[in-house]
């Protein structure tokens, strides 16, 4: 790919709908911590599906995950890096999944946000291995799905522990 920028730009963001979504509506253009900014976008987006049944929420998140494979793959190819830090659709969708299983109070949402970011950055087993072996859009989406599962399990353990005090 000739003359393809490795840093996402507003021009790239607006050049194709897949880039607009993959770059988190612009949050992925942040110079520092684009993953954190992208994760934050998942919080208000979750509010659009929060009033629906668990089944509907999971179906919508599943659909966002599937289209995210395409969005992230296309944008990764345009940037010349399959899992570029500016690609944050994976964080957005994963955060929405975490919130689906989080107590609906701001304190729990904050803990959910922090736990998800911890596992997304730390990448404990098998997240790091998945990140290294599964390439393309599926790899981009899958490691964040695993980080979301770790965050959900941690939240459940924390909530249970608090009820035992």
N, C-alpha and C positions, 0 to 999 in steps of 0.2 A: 504494500500500500504506500503509494508515494505521497509525501507531504501531509500525512495524516497527523494531526496534533495528538500528543499523548495527554495533554491537559484538556479536559472538556471545556468548551466555550459556550457562550450564549448562542452563537451561530449553530453549533452542533445541536444544542438543546432544542432549538426551534426547527431544525432541518427535517425531522421525522417524528411522528408521534411516539415511536418506540424509544427514542432518545429522551423525549420529554418525560416519559414515565420512568425509564431506567435511571435517569439522573434526578429523580425525586422532585419533579416540578421545579428544579433549579437548586434544591438543597444540596445536591451532589457537587455543585460548583464551588462550595465553600473551600477556601484555601487550607484551612485547618479543620481536622475532625469531620470530614463530610459524612462519615458513617453515623456519627452522633447526631448531626443535623438531620440526616435521613431518618434515623430512628425516631426522632422527635416528630417528624411529619406523620408517622403512624398513629400517634396519640389522637389528634383531631380527626383523622380519617376513620378511626375505629368508631367514633361517635356516630357516624352515619349508619353503622350496622348494629350498634349496641342494642337497639330496641327490638331486634329480630330474634327469633328462636335460635338456640344453639345450633341446630341442624342447618338453618339458613346461614348463620354466621360462618360455620365451617365450610359450607358449600361455596360461599362467596370468596372466602380466603383461599380455598382450593383453586378456584378459578383464577384469582389474582396470582397465585403461585404458578399455575400453568402458563398464563400469558407472560408472566415474568421471565420464564425460561427464554421465550422469544425476545422480549425486550432487552434482557441482559446480554444475550448472545449477539444480537445485532449491534448493540452499542459497544460491546467489547471488541467486536471486529472493527468497528469504525475507529475506535481508539487505539487499536493494535495491541491491547492488553485484555485478556478475557475477564479478569476480575479486578478491573481498575477501581481504585478507592472511591471515585466519583459515582460509580454505579451503586445506587442505594435502594433500588426497588426491593431488593432482598431484605434489607433491614426494615423497610416500611411494612412489608407483608408479614415478616416474622414478628414484629412488635404487635401488629394487630392480632396475631394468633396468641401471643402471650396475654394480651389484655382480655381475650375471650375467656380465659381461665383465671382472671385476677379479680379479687374483691373490688367492687366499684366504689373505691374511696381514693382520694388523691394520694394519700400516704402509700397505699398499696401500689398505685400506678407508678409512683416514684421508685419504689423498691423494684417493681417489675422492670422499669426502664434500666435501672442500674445493674440488675442481675443479667438482663439480656446483653447489655453492652459488655459486661465482664466476660461472659461466656463467648461472645462474638469476637472479642479481642484476644482472650486467653487461648481459646480453641483447645479445650481438653479432649482427651481420647473419647470418641473416634472422630471428632470434628476436624482436627488438624489433618488426619489421614485422608478423610473425605475431601477436604479442601485441596490436598496435594494430588489426589488421584482422579477425581471426577472433574472434567474440564467443561468449558463452554457454559452456556446459560444454566444448564442443570446443576453444574458444580457451584456456580455463583449462588443459586437459590438454595441448594441442599444444605450447605454448611450453616446457613442462617436458620434453616428449619431445625437442624439439630441443636443449635444454640438456644433456640426458642424452647425446645423440649427440656433442655437442662434448666432454663429459667423457670418454666412452669413447674417442674418437679421441685425445684428449690423453694418456690413460693408456697407450694402445697405443704412441704415439710415445715416451713417457717410458720404458716398459719396453724398447722396442727400443734406445733410446739407452743405457740402462744396460748392456744386453748387449754393446754395442759398445765399452765402456770397457775 
